[in-house]
């Protein structure tokens, strides 16, 4: 097994997560909010395992140099949110910085 990547959330990404879960709870119920929270957590776990080489990761240089995105997946269906991240590597560090968690309908360039 390959070494794990450390995953950190930017302040905006942390706020995005909180907003997504709150919105989901208010509009779809607490059970759905918990399911969606686990789905996002699973996506982050996969990033910690595969890093920027995750098979669903896409390079997004049109938005920010070195940015990548990965759509949150749920059992063969696409979720409505996308994780935007960048990989930080140094001789002793492998880190994924989660930049934002954005809804697919948002203008990504405006929010990154």
N, C-alpha and C positions, 0 to 999 in steps of 0.2 A: 504494500500500500504506500502511496506517495505521502509526503509530509503535508499536514494540514496548513491551510492558510489562515492567518488571523483575520477576523472580519471586524471592522469598526464602522459605525454609523456616523455620518456627519450630523450636525445639529438639525439641519433641514430634513434629512432622511428620518431622524427620530421623530420629528414633528409630523412628517408625512405618515409614518406608521400609526402614530396615535390618532391622527385625523381619520385615516382609513378605517381603523377599528371602531372608533366612535360613530362614524357615519354608518358603517355596516350594522352596528348594534341598534342605532336609532331607526334605521329604515328596514332592516331585515331580521332583527331580533338578536338576542344574546348568543343563542346557539350558533347562528351563522357567523357572528363576529368571532367566536372562538374557533370555528372551522377555518375561517379565512386567516386568522392569526397563525394557526398551525401550518397552513399552506405557505404563508410568507416565510415562516421559520424554516420549513423544509427547503425552500428555495435558497435561503441563506446558508443552511447546512450544506447543501450541494456545492455552493460556491466555496465554502471552506474546504471541501474535499478536492474539487477540480481546479479552483482558481480561474484565471482568465481563459483556460483551455476547455472550460465546460462546453459540451457539444451544442448547447442552445445559446451561448454567448455570441453576440455580434459586435464587431468593431463599429464605433460611431464617431469617426473623426470629423464628420460634418457638424457635429454638435460641440465637442470639446476634444482637443488632441488627447489621445490615450484613453478616451472614454469607451466603455462597452455597455451593452444593455442585455438583459435577459428577461424574457416574458415569464411571468409567474404561471406555472402550469398546474392543472388539477386533473388527474386521472384522464388524460387524453383530451381535455377541454382547456381552452385558453381562458385564463382569468383576465380581468380588465386592467390589471396594473403591470407595470414594467419596472424592473430594478435597473437603475443606472449606477455604474461603479467604475472604478479605476484600480489597477493593480500597482502596488508599490513594492519594488524588490530592491534589496540591498544584500550585501554578503551574508548578513545574519537575519534578514527579515523577509518574510513573504506575507504581504498584507493586502487585503481587499478593502477598499474604502467605498462604502455605499454612499453615493452622492445624493440620490433622490429615489423615491418610490412614487411614480407618476401614473395617473390614469391614462389609458391609451388615447383618450379624446383630447388630451392637453397638448399645447404647443411646447414640445420638448425644449427647443432652443430658447424659448422665453423663460423657462423655469430652471434651466441648468446653469 
